[in-house]
Amino acid sequence: MKIVIPEYKTLEVDRLFLDFNGTIAVDGIIPAGVRQRLEQLAAEFTIYVLTADTNGNAKEQCQGLPVILQTFPTGNARDYKKELVKATGSRRCVAVGNGRNDELMLREAALSIAIMDREGAYGRVLREADLCVRSMQDGLDLLLYPNRIIAGLRG
């Protein structure tokens, strides 16, 4: 996906990194509307879901979705997420998250979106994000309707 943002920058992104709990799932459950959006976005993005799997059901919840699920130990989540974005080419990545362990991933990505849904958002994540939205659906909709990104970031 190419997004030309006047007086700011041009993005060419094709990798989407999503935190699981609080970003695409509520209490470990991916809502139907989020599932539908992920299926739509898979036409333009390779989608990674990153999680320490707090609720122990991420594999089950992601089954059948066009995503690559990456689980990791909780102790190094911040660094793991950042390094994964970096290893796949930061300049082609969109990162979406809400928690403290998402902060470095958001800083590393070409486009970062902070979600403040039912779990809230870590304050410093809001500082790292290019855009902040009020729900997981709104966050994914930015990528489905990229003129919203342009409206929020143009000079």
N, C-alpha and C positions, 0 to 999 in steps of 0.2 A: 504494500500500500504506500503510495506516495502522497504526502500532504505538504503543500506549499503554504507556509504561514508568512504572510506579508510582514516585512520589517522584523522578522525573527529568524526563522530557519526553514529549511526543507527537510522533511523527514522521509526516509525510505525504510519502512519497517515491515518485517515479516515474521517476527517471533514475539510471542505474547507469553509473559511470565505472570502467573497468578498465584497469590497466596490462597490457601484453602479456607480455613476458619476465619470468619469475619469479612472475607473478601468475596468468595463465591458460595460459601456455605454458612448457614445459620445453625448453630448448635450441631454441626456435623452433617447437616442435610442440605443438598443443593436444591433450591427451589426450581420448579418447572420452568419458570420464565428465564432463569439463568441458564438452564440446560439448553433451552431453545436458542438463546443467544450464542452459546458456545458452539453449537452446531453450525450456525450461520457464519461465525467468525473463522471457522476451520477452513473455509474456502480461500481466505486471504492470509492466514497465519498458521504457523506451527505453534501449538498451544502446550505450554508446560504448566502443570499444577505442582506447586512446591509446598510440602507440609511436613511437620513433625508428627502429624496424625494424632492430635490430642484426644480425639474421640474414638480412635481405632477403627474407623469405618471409611476412610478415604478411598481405598481400593474399590470397595463395594459401591460407593457413591459415584465414582468416576467410570465404572464399568459401562461400556457402550458409548461413551463420549469420545470424540476425536481429540483426545488429550494424551500427553505423556506425563504420567504421574511419577514424581520424584519425592521419595520420603527420606528423612535423615534424622539423626539424633538431635534432641533439643539443645544440647550444649553448644553447638556451633552453628546454629541456624542462620544467624546474621551473615557470617562469613561464607557459608555454603551457598546461600542464595546469591550473594554478590558475585562469587567466583563462577557460578554457573552462568549468570548473565554475561560476565566478562568473557568466559570461554567460548560462548556462542556468537560473540560479536556485538558488543554493547550498542554500537551505533545503529543496529538494525532491530533493537529490542524495545518493546513496551513492557513496563513493569507495573503491576497493580497490587496494592497491599494496604493493610491498615495497622499492622502491629510493629512493635519495637524491632522484631527480627526482620522486618521488611525495609528498614531505613536505608541500609547500605545498597540494597538491590535497586531501590528507587533512585538513589544518587547515581548509580552506575548506568542506568538505562537512558536511551535517547529520549524517550517520552515516559514520564511517570505519572501515575494516577493514584491518589489516595482515596480510600473509601471510608466514609464514616456512616456505618449502618448500625445495626443493633448492638454490636460489640464495642462501638466507639472506635476511636483512632488514637494511636500514640501521638502526642503533640509534635514531636520532632519529625514524624512522617509527613505531617502537613507542611512543614518547612521544606522538605526535600522534594515534594511533588510539584510537577508542572501544573497540574489541575487537581482540585479536590471536589468530590461529589458526595451526595447524601445517601446513595444506595448502591448496592452491587449492580443492579440493573442499569442505573444511570452511568456507572463506570464503563460497562460493556457497550452501552448505547453510544458513547463517545466514538468508539471505533466503528460502529455500524453507520453512524452519521457524522463523518469527519468534519463537516462544516462547523460542528459544535466545538471541535478542538481549535479550528481556525478562529472562531469568534472569541474564544477564551484566551488565546495566546498572541494574537496579532498585535503589531506595534501601534 
